[in-house]
Amino acid sequence: MSSTQRSFRLTTSSGTTVAGAVAMADTPWQRFMGLMGRRELAADAGLCLRPCSSIHMFFMRIPVDAAFLDKDGVVVRIYSSLRPWRVTRVVRKAKSCIELPAGTLAAAGVQVGDRLTLPG
């Protein structure tokens, strides 16, 4: 994530904060780079890849939770603690993917079918 990227608060439809500083990666270069090479991701941070229907963990150093959202922000697939050097399947209906520190989605109680809100 670059220092020029704005960050947003990610919440559930019930108002629970999932992460307080989610950056938006909506250019081809930002989506390609993603979180590659990072040694850590702050507990309250994340990255939203838009558009996105699958991700790879090549050159990643940390595991992440990945929530794939449809056009309405509804979670259609969750990958928990996705480890480096893995690839997800293409997630039908997914329009974006939010990458968070491993364990974040479970800690916030996020499940498939929940609606997440991320301004921007």
C-alpha positions as CSV (number, residue, x, y, z in Angstrom):
1,M,0.0,0.0,0.0
2,S,1.4,3.4,-0.9
3,S,1.3,6.3,1.4
4,T,-0.9,8.2,-1.1
5,Q,-3.7,5.7,-0.9
6,R,-6.7,6.7,1.1
7,S,-8.0,4.3,3.7
8,F,-11.6,3.5,4.7
9,R,-13.4,1.9,7.6
10,L,-14.9,-1.5,6.9
11,T,-18.1,-2.3,8.8
12,T,-20.8,-4.9,8.8
13,S,-24.4,-4.0,8.2
14,S,-24.9,-4.1,12.0
15,G,-22.3,-1.5,12.5
16,T,-19.4,-3.7,13.7
17,T,-16.0,-2.4,12.6
18,V,-14.0,-5.1,10.9
19,A,-11.0,-2.9,10.1
20,G,-10.4,0.8,10.5
21,A,-7.8,1.4,7.8
22,V,-8.6,-0.5,4.5
23,A,-6.8,0.9,1.5
24,M,-8.3,0.8,-2.0
25,A,-6.4,-0.9,-4.8
26,D,-8.4,0.0,-8.0
27,T,-5.7,0.5,-10.6
28,P,-4.1,-2.5,-12.4
29,W,-0.7,-1.8,-10.8
30,Q,-2.1,-1.4,-7.3
31,R,-4.1,-4.7,-7.7
32,F,-1.1,-6.5,-9.1
33,M,1.2,-5.4,-6.2
34,G,-1.4,-5.8,-3.5
35,L,0.4,-6.8,-0.3
36,M,3.3,-8.5,-1.9
37,G,6.5,-8.4,0.0
38,R,5.0,-7.0,3.2
39,R,6.4,-8.5,6.4
40,E,3.3,-7.5,8.4
41,L,-0.1,-6.0,8.2
42,A,-1.4,-4.0,11.1
43,A,-4.3,-5.6,13.0
44,D,-6.7,-2.8,11.9
45,A,-5.5,-2.6,8.3
46,G,-6.5,-4.2,5.0
47,L,-6.6,-3.9,1.3
48,C,-9.6,-3.8,-1.0
49,L,-8.9,-5.1,-4.6
50,R,-11.6,-3.8,-7.0
51,P,-12.4,-5.3,-9.5
52,C,-11.3,-8.7,-8.4
53,S,-12.7,-12.3,-8.6
54,S,-9.5,-14.3,-7.6
55,I,-6.2,-13.6,-5.9
56,H,-2.8,-15.1,-5.7
57,M,-0.4,-15.2,-2.8
58,F,2.8,-15.3,-4.8
59,F,5.7,-13.4,-3.1
60,M,3.5,-12.9,0.0
61,R,5.1,-13.3,3.4
62,I,2.1,-13.3,5.6
63,P,-1.2,-15.2,5.7
64,V,-4.4,-13.2,5.1
65,D,-8.2,-13.6,5.3
66,A,-9.9,-12.8,2.0
67,A,-13.5,-11.9,1.7
68,F,-14.9,-11.8,-1.8
69,L,-17.9,-9.4,-2.2
70,D,-20.6,-9.2,-4.9
71,K,-21.7,-5.8,-6.4
72,D,-23.9,-5.1,-3.4
73,G,-21.1,-5.8,-0.8
74,V,-22.5,-9.2,0.2
75,V,-19.8,-11.8,1.1
76,V,-19.9,-14.6,-1.4
77,R,-16.8,-16.5,-0.4
78,I,-14.3,-16.4,2.5
79,Y,-10.8,-17.8,2.5
80,S,-9.4,-17.9,6.1
81,S,-5.7,-17.7,6.8
82,L,-4.7,-18.0,3.2
83,R,-1.0,-18.8,3.2
84,P,1.7,-17.6,0.9
85,W,2.2,-19.2,-2.5
86,R,-1.5,-20.2,-2.8
87,V,-4.1,-19.2,-5.4
88,T,-7.8,-18.9,-4.9
89,R,-10.4,-20.2,-7.4
90,V,-12.3,-17.7,-9.5
91,V,-15.2,-16.6,-7.4
92,R,-18.3,-16.2,-9.5
93,K,-20.3,-13.0,-8.8
94,A,-17.3,-11.5,-6.9
95,K,-16.6,-7.9,-7.8
96,S,-14.1,-7.1,-5.1
97,C,-11.9,-8.8,-2.5
98,I,-10.8,-7.5,0.9
99,E,-7.6,-8.8,2.3
100,L,-7.2,-8.6,6.1
101,P,-4.8,-10.0,8.7
102,A,-5.4,-13.7,9.3
103,G,-8.2,-14.3,11.9
104,T,-9.8,-10.9,11.4
105,L,-13.0,-12.2,9.7
106,A,-13.6,-14.8,12.4
107,A,-13.0,-12.4,15.2
108,A,-15.5,-10.0,13.7
109,G,-18.0,-12.8,13.1
110,V,-18.1,-12.2,9.4
111,Q,-19.8,-15.0,7.4
112,V,-20.9,-15.7,3.8
113,G,-24.1,-13.8,3.2
114,D,-23.1,-10.8,5.5
115,R,-23.1,-7.4,3.9
116,L,-19.9,-5.3,4.4
117,T,-19.7,-1.6,3.8
118,L,-16.6,0.2,2.5
119,P,-17.1,3.8,1.3
120,G,-15.3,4.8,-1.8
